[in-house]
Amino acid sequence: MNNMENTVLSVKNLSISFGGLKAVDSLTFDIKDKEIYGLIGPNGAGKTTVFNCITQFYKPNTGEIHFKGVGGVTELTTKPVHEIIKLGLVRTFQNVELIRELSIIDNVLIGGHIDFKANTFAQALRLPNARREEKKYREEAEKILENLGILERKDMLVGGQPYGILKKVEFARTLMARPKLIILDEPAAGLNDSETLELAKLIKKIRDEYDCAILLVEHDMRLVMDICDRICAINFGKLLSIGTPKEIQQNKAVQAAYLGVE
Amino acid sequence: MKNMTKQMNILKRYPILGFVLFGLLLASIPPLASAGILKNGYVTTIGGTLIYAIAAIGLNVLLGWSGLISLGTAGFMGLAAYISAYLTMDLNLPFELAMFLAILLPTLLGVLVGLVSLKIEGLYLAIATLAVSEVLRKTFEELVPFTGGFSGKSANYPTLFGLFELDRTTTYYFIVFVLVVVMILTYNMMNGRLGRALNSMRGSEAAAQAMGVNLLTHRLIAFALATIFASVAGVLYVHFIKFSYPTTWVLKMSLDFLAIIIIGGLRSIYGTVLGAFIVTAVPDLFLKQIPYFDNLSYVLNGLLIIVVIIFYPNGLVGIGYDVKKLFYKLTKRGTKNE
């Protein structure tokens, strides 16, 4: 087994191709405990594909992805997509995938789906164990919403809420699962400058208070440079460079990929 | 006025109480009929309506909550009706055992359709379920020893525990009891973990999976619940109407269920019952009284669906909120004037 000390996620020689196109080509990187890690690259670099390979929406052709979460180190590629969250690896979506017809708190409670132990029968009859469980997680969800400052909206429907609130609800939903690693898919997309600043604070706050690492797939360079401890830059599915924000900014290959070569 | 809002709050805190009161309200129909206030035929019509409501709640779980369409409700309901009739009349099995088997067998078939639903969606799923339903309907016509073919299959009012022989009125009470149980169970399930999971599956499958919702099991649960409720309705139907013909279990009936939940309200339990009343009881009780309107009830249903979709896209159950709003507006104006 790999040495996963201080490391929460280790990706080794990850490759996947669609038809003749190699979307990701033997990519290797690892994320340390409690690290805010950025994955950047120009459009079509394969960021989202890497992301989908980690969360098992795609099955990679080759490579290993080890994750240190609930129950020790797991090779993710052996797991079906709906079991990934059980290990403590949760993702958000680029376009915020919430249920408009449900209240905010019910949306957050979906994040606790895997924690509920009472079976359908017990729920249908509202047996004491099902009621207790529902109450317990509802309180937990309220605590998270309070921490994110949107508790007073808990009973409002998600449909019609402003975008910034929706992002927070999605965060709250991931936190319900007590994650070890949260993967954010372009969280700054659609936010204005002040909202992006607030998001940066929020991401740091979540890392500090909930003890988890964060992998950020992002276009907004300011946000990435601002909050990431380390950054992995890729282009055409291949690794360009890994380093601190400063190192990445000065890296010639990264500059060429983004700005072209003179 | 204050007292009334207080009562409303109690109902909100104890929704189960609301369902029970609703059941008692429905149970008041037969006494009113025997007292001569309502027509005697109302018991049969409303009983039939409540049976429709039970099956429609099942379809609402499937379409409203889970976002999976089915045009096969009538087929499954009919299958349960024939099985229950055959087991009680030809094999002389007790009602409870017959009911159990008449729910179990269609449900197994429904779960199979659920498996298929993993591969196909939307319109294709509608066609697939329609095909299943049509195969069943053809079977009802052709499998004469079991179904009686075109001449139909008769059944008796149920006998509970081998002791209590029900008549029309007591069977009606039994239907109300089952409806209330179905409403309570559905409410509990749809407002808990299962309901949230089905909701998330409808919203976005990717998000549902990322949250740990197993699509396979939840689709199977959704189809199982829909078929269980349809089967319960089928059993009640054959023992209340006492007859089952193949011409009953046709596409038109499945479409009626669709109309019921769309008119009444997707994801609304009371709305489903309301929809059942509008689609099945209103034409029978009122429209048939109007001359020439007899055969125009289909036209009315069609118009109603269009009107509802335009003005109440969340179902007629939304009218309640509008009425409440109007009520507050009026009372508020009243206090201002004082």
Interface residues (C-beta under 8 A of the other chain):
Chain A: T55 F57 V81 H82 E83 I84 I85 K86 V90 R91 F93 E97 L98 I99 R100 E101 L102 D106 L109 I110 G111 H113 I114 F116 A118 T120 Q123 A124 L125 R126 A130 E134 R173 A177
Chain B: L185 N188 M189 G192 R193 L194 R196 A197 N199 S200 R202 G203 S204 A206 A207 A208 Q209 A210 M211 G212 V213 N214 L215 I221 R267
